[in-house]
Amino acid sequence: METDWFVNAKRALTIAEPICSSASGLVLSARESLESAFAIHSKTLFLAREVHAQIALLYQVNEALHAAAGAFEDEFHGSLVELDRSGDRLDSVLQKLEGTIVDAGFKGTEEGQTKRSLKYHTDDAVVEELKAQLRQAIDYFQDSHGTVTTDISQFDTEISGLSSEVSVLPPASSHLSFYKTLVNSLESIENHAHAMAALLESLAHHYDQCSQALMTSSTPNLQEDPEREDLINVLRDDAAQVDDVVDELRHRHSDMKALGDSIFDFAVSSAEHYSATAELCEELSRHQTSLEKHLLAARQFAEGVAEYFSRRNSLLDELDSLVEYFERFLHSYDALVLEVVRRKNTQNRMEKVVRDALDKLKFIYDEEMASRKSFHVKNGDYLPSDLWPGLSDPPIGYEIIAHEISPLPELSATLIEQVKKRLISAPALPK
């Protein structure tokens, strides 16, 4: 039995050693290839960045011109929509102001004076000026559109001739992602190698134990040694796994070769991409001089579009602010009506307090007069008049004087009820 284990262990070790040796060489070659590919790939990326910078500049100009023209169309129609929306809001609030007649109770609408609506207090010239400035901005955009369209058409023709050249560039981002994958592959190769080394060590250890067991098998006094019995039990279990270990080494080696092939293929492709990118970089450098006018056109048009659209937006904001002001004016008029009502209620409460106070003072005064009269009846005849000059004086008196700056308007109950209903149903104004 010990002999069979020894033979099988030696056979397994003979198979495993070249496999592990090949695995070690594969680790070294894969690492060297990947490091070399990374260096080449870095050079390619550097050149590709230069090429992409030039190509990006071309496309940036082209896209800027297209974007400006497209933005003109979109913003032009959008501005009309926004202007219509703001105009509708303006017309709506002006109609409400026109339909809201200032109540006759307020100052400035005395009897005999022409009744005026709240719209009388607005300035139509401001609105018309804003609309005129918006029309001027839109007219400018329409005039400038034809100019940029011509330049776009010319540049489209030029850049289409370069697109076929650009297509040979390696996609740097995807290669970088693939490189990261290959780094993981290298790590897997190294992990396989470490695992294989451990398996090889276990086979060598098993071989040494088989040799030890074989040498002691011919010594009678050692055959019944408890330690040898433990060794035999271990060898029996390990011997059953020797073939599995060899199979695992073969499978791991096969996986390492597959992973290594992807690294070696990447190294070859990296060299090819470097050569193609270097050639394209030289070729594209010859196409730059004719593009300066498109850069200038794109920059000028983009700046002009941004400036005028900004102006248009600013004017729309002013118009919306004016509409909001009118809405707040209408709301504030309603609030003014309720403020008059509130002040009237407060004045009524104050007058009631005054009436109550006067009534109470009169009651106390009358009571005091009766008490003084009773005193005189009982004691007056016996007191000389020069004893106290104030003996016959009446009680102290008080006056409450109202200081009214201007009288409160007398508003109709119908108006007050209408205002309350409007404020209840009206949406809340922005803060």
Disulfide bonds with the S-S distance in Angstrom:
none
